[in-house]
Amino acid sequence: GTGYLSAPAVSFSAGAAAATAVISSSTGNPSVPAFFSQRMVLAGPPLSPGKMNFSRPGSYFNFDKSNPIQADDAIEATLASLKLNSIKSMIPMPTGLVTLTDQQAWLVNGGGGTAPLTPIDATANPQAYNGASDIPPIVGNFDVLYVQAKGSIVRDLAFNFYTQIYTGTDISVLSSHLFYGFTLTEWAFAEEPFKVIWAVRSDGQCLSLTFLKEQDLVGWSHSDT
């Protein structure tokens, strides 16, 4: 074959033969895990941050491939874009696997909302062109809240049935005075009883977001600590 880093070496000893071949260098351990379509997804190794590895369906530790390719084979893919995309998080949604990178959002599926994900039909389509930070996103019902790549803007990502893509708005713009000059370092969602997201600001103050999309309720506040 071709593509080897070094020529395959074969050694003989005591009537046995041992063959060694290095096909490619290691890209490191994956940094972003997820489950989608009964497959385990391991993505974002340090030396290939846009790469995704899908296991076989229902066999989470089996990444075998067949020749010729079968529909239940493992999938190995890399996001193709004009810029290098580093995967930050992946969220399974009814329309596909929403993949947030530091450059934009992607929707990974089998070519449609109900089409199965296979090695032949796997597609990754760009959605909103706003990158995400390292802070894990928060899913409220069918809305994905994430901190933008710069760390001081919070966006709401939701599926638009008219345009058939995921798009969102800046839900921190009306309270930008709480974010100017600061970044968010961590947050958590206290869904009950008041639908409040608690966020830690870089100076140690605590911000709170009351988020109830179906009532168009988005309100920020802050607490001195």
C-alpha positions as CSV (number, residue, x, y, z in Angstrom):
1,G,0.0,0.0,0.0
2,T,0.9,3.7,0.2
3,G,0.9,6.4,2.9
4,Y,3.2,4.7,5.4
5,L,5.5,6.8,7.4
6,S,8.2,4.2,7.1
7,A,8.6,1.1,5.0
8,P,7.0,-2.0,6.6
9,A,9.6,-4.2,8.2
10,V,9.4,-8.0,8.5
11,S,11.6,-10.0,10.8
12,F,12.0,-13.8,11.2
13,S,12.9,-15.7,14.4
14,A,12.4,-19.3,15.4
15,G,10.2,-20.1,12.4
16,A,7.8,-17.2,13.1
17,A,7.5,-13.9,11.2
18,A,6.6,-10.5,12.7
19,A,5.6,-7.6,10.6
20,T,5.5,-4.0,11.8
21,A,4.0,-1.0,9.9
22,V,3.3,2.6,11.1
23,I,0.4,3.9,9.1
24,S,0.0,7.3,10.7
25,S,1.1,9.2,13.7
26,S,-1.1,9.6,16.8
27,T,-3.3,12.7,16.9
28,G,-3.7,12.4,20.7
29,N,-6.6,11.5,22.9
30,P,-10.1,12.9,22.0
31,S,-11.3,15.8,24.1
32,V,-15.0,15.9,23.3
33,P,-17.3,12.9,23.8
34,A,-20.9,12.4,22.8
35,F,-23.5,9.7,21.9
36,F,-25.6,10.0,18.7
37,S,-27.6,7.4,16.7
38,Q,-26.5,4.6,19.0
39,R,-22.9,5.5,18.3
40,M,-20.3,6.8,20.6
41,V,-18.5,9.9,19.2
42,L,-15.0,10.8,20.2
43,A,-13.8,14.1,18.7
44,G,-11.3,16.9,18.9
45,P,-7.9,15.2,19.4
46,P,-5.2,17.9,20.0
47,L,-3.3,17.4,16.7
48,S,-6.6,17.1,14.6
49,P,-9.1,19.3,16.5
50,G,-11.8,19.0,13.8
51,K,-11.8,15.2,13.6
52,M,-14.7,13.0,14.7
53,N,-14.7,9.2,15.2
54,F,-18.1,7.4,15.4
55,S,-18.2,3.8,16.7
56,R,-20.4,1.1,15.2
57,P,-24.1,1.4,16.2
58,G,-24.8,-0.3,19.6
59,S,-21.1,-1.2,20.0
60,Y,-19.5,1.8,21.7
61,F,-16.0,0.5,21.7
62,N,-15.9,-1.0,18.2
63,F,-14.4,1.3,15.6
64,D,-13.9,-1.4,12.9
65,K,-14.4,-0.8,9.2
66,S,-15.2,-3.2,6.4
67,N,-14.0,-3.4,2.8
68,P,-16.3,-2.8,1.0
69,I,-17.9,-0.2,3.4
70,Q,-21.0,-1.3,5.2
71,A,-23.8,0.9,6.6
72,D,-22.9,-0.1,10.2
73,D,-19.2,0.5,10.0
74,A,-17.4,3.0,12.1
75,I,-17.1,6.6,10.7
76,E,-14.1,8.8,10.7
77,A,-14.5,12.3,9.4
78,T,-13.0,15.8,9.7
79,L,-14.9,19.1,9.4
80,A,-14.0,20.7,6.1
81,S,-14.0,24.5,6.2
82,L,-12.0,27.5,5.0
83,K,-10.7,27.8,8.6
84,L,-9.4,25.3,11.1
85,N,-12.4,24.4,13.3
86,S,-11.6,23.1,16.8
87,I,-14.5,21.1,18.2
88,K,-15.6,22.3,21.6
89,S,-18.9,20.4,22.3
90,M,-21.5,18.2,20.6
91,I,-25.2,18.1,21.5
92,P,-27.6,15.4,20.1
93,M,-30.8,17.0,18.8
94,P,-33.7,15.6,16.8
95,T,-32.4,17.0,13.5
96,G,-28.8,15.7,14.0
97,L,-25.7,16.2,16.1
98,V,-25.1,19.9,16.7
99,T,-21.4,20.4,16.8
100,L,-20.0,23.7,18.2
101,T,-16.5,24.7,17.2
102,D,-14.4,27.8,17.9
103,Q,-15.4,29.2,14.5
104,Q,-19.0,28.2,13.8
105,A,-21.8,25.7,14.5
106,W,-22.3,22.5,12.4
107,L,-25.1,20.0,12.0
108,V,-23.9,16.4,11.4
109,N,-26.5,13.9,10.3
110,G,-27.3,11.4,7.5
111,G,-28.3,14.0,5.0
112,G,-31.8,14.7,6.6
113,G,-33.5,14.8,9.9
114,T,-34.7,11.2,9.8
115,A,-32.0,9.7,7.6
116,P,-29.7,7.2,9.4
117,L,-26.1,8.2,9.9
118,T,-23.8,5.9,7.8
119,P,-20.2,6.1,6.4
120,I,-21.7,6.8,3.0
121,D,-24.4,9.3,3.9
122,A,-22.7,11.2,6.7
123,T,-22.9,15.0,6.1
124,A,-21.7,18.1,8.1
125,N,-23.4,21.3,7.1
126,P,-22.4,24.7,8.5
127,Q,-25.0,26.6,10.5
128,A,-24.4,29.7,12.6
129,Y,-21.1,31.4,12.0
130,N,-20.4,32.2,15.7
131,G,-17.7,30.3,17.5
132,A,-18.1,28.8,21.0
133,S,-15.8,28.9,24.0
134,D,-14.6,26.0,26.1
135,I,-17.5,26.4,28.6
136,P,-20.0,23.5,28.0
137,P,-23.3,24.6,26.5
138,I,-26.6,24.4,28.3
139,V,-29.6,22.9,26.7
140,G,-33.0,24.3,27.7
141,N,-35.8,22.3,26.0
142,F,-34.8,22.6,22.3
143,D,-32.6,25.7,22.7
144,V,-28.8,25.5,23.0
145,L,-27.2,28.3,25.1
146,Y,-23.5,28.8,24.7
147,V,-20.8,31.3,25.4
148,Q,-19.3,32.8,22.3
149,A,-15.6,32.2,21.6
150,K,-14.5,35.5,23.0
151,G,-16.0,34.6,26.4
152,S,-18.3,37.6,27.0
153,I,-21.3,37.0,24.8
154,V,-24.1,34.5,25.4
155,R,-26.0,33.2,22.4
156,D,-29.2,31.2,21.9
157,L,-29.0,28.6,19.2
158,A,-32.3,27.1,17.9
159,F,-33.6,25.4,14.8
160,N,-35.4,27.8,12.4
161,F,-38.1,25.9,10.5
162,Y,-38.3,28.6,7.8
163,T,-34.6,28.6,6.9
164,Q,-34.1,25.0,8.0
165,I,-30.9,25.8,9.8
166,Y,-29.7,26.4,13.3
167,T,-29.4,30.1,14.0
168,G,-29.4,32.2,17.1
169,T,-29.3,35.6,18.7
170,D,-27.2,37.4,21.2
171,I,-29.2,37.2,24.4
172,S,-26.7,39.3,26.4
173,V,-26.7,42.4,24.2
174,L,-29.3,44.3,26.4
175,S,-27.2,43.7,29.5
176,S,-23.8,44.2,27.9
177,H,-22.7,46.4,30.8
178,L,-22.5,43.3,32.9
179,F,-20.1,41.7,30.4
180,Y,-17.9,44.6,29.1
181,G,-14.3,43.9,30.1
182,F,-15.1,40.5,31.7
183,T,-15.5,36.9,30.6
184,L,-17.5,34.0,31.9
185,T,-15.6,31.2,33.5
186,E,-18.3,28.6,34.4
187,W,-22.1,28.3,34.6
188,A,-24.9,25.9,35.6
189,F,-28.6,25.6,35.0
190,A,-31.0,25.5,38.0
191,E,-34.1,24.5,36.0
192,E,-36.5,24.3,38.9
193,P,-38.2,26.2,40.3
194,F,-37.3,29.5,38.5
195,K,-35.4,28.5,35.3
196,V,-32.2,30.3,36.3
197,I,-28.7,30.0,34.9
198,W,-26.0,30.9,37.3
199,A,-22.7,32.1,35.7
200,V,-19.4,33.0,37.3
201,R,-17.7,36.1,35.9
202,S,-13.9,36.5,35.7
203,D,-13.8,39.0,38.6
204,G,-15.7,36.6,40.9
205,Q,-19.1,38.2,40.7
206,C,-22.1,35.9,40.0
207,L,-24.5,36.6,37.1
208,S,-27.9,35.1,36.9
209,L,-30.0,34.6,33.7
210,T,-33.7,33.8,33.9
211,F,-34.5,32.0,30.6
212,L,-37.9,30.9,29.5
213,K,-38.0,30.9,25.7
214,E,-41.7,30.0,25.3
215,Q,-42.6,33.2,27.2
216,D,-39.9,35.3,25.5
217,L,-38.4,35.9,29.0
218,V,-34.7,36.6,29.1
219,G,-33.4,38.6,32.1
220,W,-29.9,39.1,33.5
221,S,-29.0,40.2,37.0
222,H,-25.8,40.1,39.1
223,S,-24.9,39.2,42.7
224,D,-22.0,40.5,44.8
225,T,-19.9,37.8,46.3
